Amino acid sequence: MHIPDMTDLHCHIIPGVDDGAQTIEEMETMFDIAYEDGIRNICATPHYKEMEFESVEDIEKHNQKVENAFLIAKKHLEAKHPDMNLTLGNEILYHHDIYDSIKSKRCRKLGDTSYLLMEFLPSTSYFDMDNAVTSIMRKGIRPLIAHVERYNELLEKPARVKELKESGALIQINASSITKFKFGPTAKFIKKLFKNSLVDVVATDAHSPRNHKPVMHEAYMIIEKKYGEKIARKVFCDKPKKIFDNIKFF
């Protein structure tokens, strides 16, 4: 069966800038894996954790390193996979000055869009999550919450995900969580989200060409079998591509 082109909005494929790909060779292998899997649009999202930097100068040096690595990635794709689209963003660990960080270009939204990939510490309270979503929405930026299955206070009470969506958040789940967790609390949590139409995006959160690969095909097939082709297309293809293209939807 043919699966439509997929879009990956969460991928650590830029080499040597975080805990993702460490070398150009690893990056090239990851692109090959993603292409073979059917992924045609990728937003590279290196981690941004502001508390890890000692000064603005350190941030600027890091961002220049990211920009240089991104240009290498773009050049590689132009030669090897010219029909694959690549843009640059960040996976931003939430901090109270997040809007100032974005406005001053210390960190990036998802490409040139009004969407933001935002993560939290696993122990972050639901109260802080909801406040973060509300504050970002007030600035005209729509947050996509990364790997929502990792947050303790959401796992314990899945209904809170619906509340976050009502506040404006979009919800992302890792493809590897769909394929890995067949039983247990995470599998049960993911099942509840899909049954209640609370998932907006499935992405790879890929970090290497070995243990955490940029693949989504297997997860697509699982979701299609359980919930139907329409749902699978929505979360692997349609909604992610709309975000990639900065198309607003509510």
C-alpha positions in Angstrom: 0.0 0.0 0.0 1.2 3.5 -0.9 1.6 5.9 2.0 1.4 9.6 1.2 4.5 11.7 1.7 5.1 12.2 5.4 6.3 15.3 7.2 8.6 15.1 10.3 8.4 18.2 12.5 10.8 16.9 15.2 14.2 15.6 14.2 17.7 16.0 15.6 19.4 15.6 12.3 21.8 18.6 12.2 25.3 17.2 13.0 27.3 18.2 16.1 25.0 20.7 17.7 23.1 18.6 20.3 22.6 14.9 21.3 21.4 14.1 17.8 23.6 13.3 14.8 27.2 13.8 15.7 28.9 13.7 12.3 28.1 14.6 8.7 28.2 10.9 7.9 25.5 10.2 10.5 23.4 13.0 9.2 23.7 11.7 5.6 22.7 8.2 6.7 19.7 9.6 8.6 18.5 11.5 5.5 18.8 8.3 3.5 16.8 6.4 6.1 14.1 9.1 6.3 13.8 9.2 2.5 13.5 5.5 2.1 10.8 5.5 4.8 8.7 8.0 2.9 9.5 11.2 4.7 9.7 14.2 2.3 9.6 17.2 4.6 11.8 17.6 7.7 12.1 20.4 10.2 15.4 20.0 11.9 14.9 20.9 15.6 18.1 21.0 17.6 17.6 21.4 21.4 17.5 24.8 22.8 17.9 24.9 26.6 18.6 28.5 27.6 19.9 27.7 31.1 22.8 25.7 29.6 24.4 28.9 28.2 26.4 31.2 30.3 26.0 34.3 28.1 24.3 35.8 25.0 27.7 35.4 23.3 27.6 31.7 23.9 24.2 31.5 22.4 25.3 33.4 19.3 28.3 31.1 18.8 26.0 28.1 19.2 23.5 29.5 16.7 26.2 30.2 14.2 27.3 26.6 14.5 23.8 25.4 13.9 23.4 27.7 10.8 26.6 26.4 9.3 25.6 22.7 9.9 22.2 23.5 8.4 23.8 24.8 5.2 25.8 21.6 4.9 22.6 19.6 5.3 20.8 21.7 2.7 23.7 21.3 0.2 23.7 17.5 0.8 19.9 17.2 0.1 20.2 19.3 -3.1 22.7 16.8 -4.4 21.3 13.5 -3.0 17.5 14.0 -2.4 16.4 17.2 -4.3 12.7 16.4 -3.7 13.2 16.4 0.1 12.4 19.7 1.8 14.3 20.9 4.9 13.7 23.8 7.2 15.2 24.8 10.6 13.7 25.3 14.0 14.3 24.3 17.6 12.9 22.0 20.2 12.7 24.6 22.9 12.7 23.7 26.6 10.1 26.0 28.2 11.5 28.9 30.2 9.8 32.0 31.5 11.5 34.3 29.0 10.7 32.1 26.0 9.0 34.8 24.0 11.9 37.2 24.5 14.2 34.4 23.3 12.2 33.9 20.2 11.8 37.6 19.5 15.5 38.2 19.8 16.2 35.2 17.6 18.1 33.3 20.3 15.9 30.4 19.4 13.7 29.5 16.4 10.1 28.6 15.7 9.4 25.8 13.2 11.0 27.4 10.2 9.3 30.6 9.1 6.0 29.8 10.7 3.9 30.9 13.6 4.3 27.4 15.2 6.7 26.5 18.0 8.0 23.1 19.1 8.0 23.3 22.9 9.1 20.7 25.4 8.9 20.5 29.2 10.8 18.7 31.9 9.1 15.4 32.7 8.3 16.6 36.2 6.7 20.0 35.0 3.4 20.6 36.7 0.2 20.7 34.6 -0.4 24.2 36.0 2.9 25.4 34.5 2.2 23.7 31.2 -1.2 25.3 30.8 0.2 28.7 31.8 3.0 28.3 29.2 0.5 27.4 26.4 -1.7 30.4 27.3 1.2 32.9 27.5 2.6 31.8 24.1 -0.8 31.9 22.4 -1.3 35.4 23.6 1.8 36.4 21.6 0.3 35.0 18.4 2.5 31.8 18.5 0.9 28.4 18.5 2.8 25.8 20.6 3.2 22.2 19.5 4.0 20.2 22.6 6.8 17.7 22.0 6.4 14.0 22.9 3.4 14.6 25.2 3.5 11.0 26.3 6.6 11.7 28.5 5.0 14.1 31.0 4.1 12.5 34.3 1.1 14.8 35.1 -0.5 14.1 31.7 0.1 10.4 31.8 -1.7 10.3 35.2 -4.6 12.3 33.9 -5.0 12.1 30.1 -8.0 14.5 30.2 -5.5 17.3 30.8 -4.4 16.9 27.2 -7.8 17.9 26.1 -7.6 21.0 28.3 -4.3 22.0 26.8 -5.7 21.7 23.3 -8.6 23.9 24.4 -6.0 26.4 25.5 -4.6 26.3 22.0 -1.8 23.7 22.1 -1.1 21.2 19.4 -0.1 17.7 20.5 2.8 15.7 19.2 3.6 12.0 19.9 6.8 10.2 18.9 6.5 7.5 16.3 8.8 5.3 18.3 6.4 5.4 21.3 3.6 4.0 19.0 5.8 1.1 17.8 7.6 0.4 21.2 4.9 0.6 23.8 2.4 -2.2 23.1 1.3 -2.5 26.8 1.5 -0.5 30.0 0.6 3.1 30.9 2.2 4.8 27.9 0.4 2.5 25.4 -2.9 3.1 27.3 -2.3 6.8 27.3 -1.6 6.9 23.6 -4.7 4.8 22.9 -6.9 7.3 24.9 -5.5 10.2 23.0 -6.2 8.7 19.6 -9.7 7.5 20.6 -10.5 11.0 21.6 -9.0 12.7 18.6 -6.4 14.6 20.6 -3.2 13.8 18.6 -2.3 16.4 16.0 1.2 15.3 14.9 3.3 12.2 14.9 7.1 12.9 14.5 10.3 10.9 14.8 12.3 12.8 17.4 15.1 11.0 15.7 18.6 11.3 17.2 20.8 8.8 15.3 20.8 6.3 12.4 21.0 3.4 14.8 18.8 3.3 17.9 16.5 6.3 17.3 16.0 6.4 13.6 14.0 8.9 11.5 11.2 6.5 10.6 7.4 6.7 10.7 6.2 4.1 8.2 5.7 1.3 10.8 3.9 3.7 13.2 1.7 4.9 10.3 0.6 1.3 9.6 -0.2 0.6 13.2 -2.4 3.8 13.5 -4.1 3.1 10.2 -5.0 -0.5 11.2 -6.3 0.7 14.6 -8.0 3.9 13.8 -8.3 4.1 10.0 -6.6 5.7 7.0 -8.2 9.2 7.6 -6.6 9.5 11.1 -3.2 8.2 10.0 -3.1 10.6 7.1 -4.1 13.5 9.3 -1.3 13.1 12.0 1.5 11.8 9.7 0.9 13.8 6.6 -1.8 16.5 6.5 -1.5 18.4 9.7 2.3 18.3 9.9 2.5 19.6 6.3 0.1 22.4 7.1 2.3 23.4 10.0 5.4 23.0 7.8 3.8 25.4 5.2 2.6 27.8 8.0 -1.1 27.2 7.2 -3.3 28.1 10.2 -6.0 25.8 11.3 -8.2 25.6 14.4 
